[in-house]
């Protein structure tokens, strides 16, 4: 028992060390960003191609010049930015929030990895995530990528360690992911297939039939909603071409 507890404490210590070195690497980039190619920060943040668009549209919503309902697949990230603009907070606070969320999502990745393999694998996954520069530099960008990645890992954690009380949070995270980036809709389909697998695997025939009936009833309105969501792709017309309709 003593050896087991000692081993557990060692892994926790290693995890803390990884986080410390990650914070040091973030600080190093912050103070030495001018030496990184295309990595220069302005007031602590990096503006990507779409950053000006997000900031402008979020401000337009605050000013009452446009409606959040008109943005479809962008409204989640605009809602994320609005509190920072409303309270006139320096944009570096977005970076601090991103880093906090990245730290939480790394812990979620550790727990997921240790559940399916071992604690050493969890440490390796956390290191690969926290020290992969192309991902971590995104914490400083006013773009959707890092927020989407972090929320995806957190959602996966709540699905893997599923409890009934997590359902509202899982639904909230799915809505957030779908509203931040269009490809977040894939999580909905993943959950549908996972639910089907669960009902079939555990022979829940009554629930399986009810679930399939519900899917059939919701199929047509769901396709129209998805087609409207991906307005530039027009899924219905694409399907019609494929089917020769």
C-alpha positions, 0 to 999 in steps of 0.5 A: 500500500505504501509503495502504491501511494508513493508511486501515485504521488510521484506521478502527481509530482511529475504532472506538476513539474510538467505544468511548471515547465509549460508555464515557463515556456509560455512566459518565455514565448511571451517575453521573447515573441519578437524572435519567433517568426510571424509570432510577434504579439501586440499588447500580448495577443496575436491577431489572425486573419479573422480576428478583426472580423470577430472583434468588429462583429462582436462590437456591432452586436454590443452596439445593437447594430446587428443581431447574434442570430445572424451569425449561425456558425460564428455566434458562439465565439462572438458570445465568448468575446462580448464580455471582454468587450463589454467590460472594456477588458484588455484583450490579453485577458482572452489569452489568460482565459485560453491558458486556464482552459488549456491547463484544464483540458490537459488535465482532462487528457491525462485522466482520459489517457490513464483510464484507458492505459496507464499513468505514464501514458497520461504524462506522455500525452500531456507533454505532447499536448502542452509542449507542441508549439503550433497548438500552444501558440494558439492561446495567444490568437484571437481565433477559434482554434484553441477554444475549440480544442480545449472544449473538445477535450473537456467534453470528451472527459465528461463523456468518458467519465459519464454520470447523469448529472453531467448531462446538462454540461455535456449538452452545453459543451456540444452547443458551444462547440457547434456554435464556435466552429462548423465542424463541431456538429461532428460531435452530435453525430458521434454521440448518436453513434455512441448511443446506438452502440450502447443500446445495442451492446446492452440490449436495450430494445425498447430504448433502441426502438424509441431512439430510432423513431425519434431520429426518423422524426427529427431527420428532415427538420435536422437536415434543413437546420444543418443545411442552413447552418452550413449556408455556404455548403448547401448540403441539400443541393449537394445531396441532390446532385449525388443522388441525381435528384 
